[in-house]
Amino acid sequence: MLGLKISCRGLPKAPSFSGCPEDLQSYFDDIIDFCDGFGLSDGPEQIKFALKYAPFELADLWSHFVSSSQGDWAHFTSEITQQYPELEEMS
């Protein structure tokens, strides 16, 4: 990652999550696009950036799912999504 100019949290080009459950999938999609733009397409890097750009309190909560996901992006996002039961009610 040396030499990459990664946006700081809160800057216009940085992904952001509103905290609203209905925006969660869009946030995950934005993280994938963001990482792809830097050629970072492996799960551990995507997870790292999902935590970096999430609101602090959510990043702290979500960080508990890093080890159980074993670096698998799909597993990580599935575990996070399960923390929002209202998303099941919406579908």
N, C-alpha and C positions, 0 to 999 in steps of 0.2 A: 504494500500500500504506500510505500514511499513515493513521494512526488505527486500523489493525487491531491487535488484541491477539493476536499469534501466540505460541503456546506455545513455551517454551524446550525444547531437547533434554532428554529425561529426565523431564519432567513427565508426570503421568498422562494428560493430554489430548493429548499430542504423539504422533504416529506413531512407532513404533520398529521396527527390524529386529534380530532376534536374531542374525543372522549365519549361521543355518542355511539352506542352500539351499532346503529344502522350504518355508520361510516367505517366500521372495522374492515370489511372486505376491501373497500376502496383504499384504505390505508395500506393493507397488505399488498394490494396490486401496485400502489405507488412505490413501495419498498422494492418490489421486484424490478420495476422499471428503472428506479434509481440505481440499484446495484448493477443491472444489465448495462446501464450507461457507462459504468466504470469497469465493465468486464468482470464483475464479481457475481458469479451465478451459483456459487455453492451455498448450501444451507447454513453453515456456521456464519458466513459473512452476512447473509440476509438477516439472520436472527440478531446478529450484533447491531445492524443498522435499525432493525425494528425497535430494539431497546433504546438505541441512541436517540431516535427522533420521537419516541413516545413521551407523553407527559411523565414527569419524574415519578409520581406516585404509581402510575401504571407500569412503568419500566421496572420499578421495584417489585411489584406483584408478579409481572410476567417473567422476571428473571428466575423465579422459582421453577419454571418449566423448561429451562435450558438443558439441564442435565438429563431429565427424563426423555426429552426429544432426541437426544444423542446427535444433535446437529442436523436433524431432518426437518426441513422447512415445513413440509406438509403436516408433520406430526406436531410441531410447535404451534402452528397457526390453528390446528384443530383443537389443541388443548386450550389455547387462549379463547377461541370462539365458545368453547363449552362453559367458560366463566360468565357468559352473557346469556342466561336462559331466555331473556326476552327476544332474542334472535330466533329461537325455535318457535315462539308464539307468533312471530311475524311471518314465518314461512308457511 
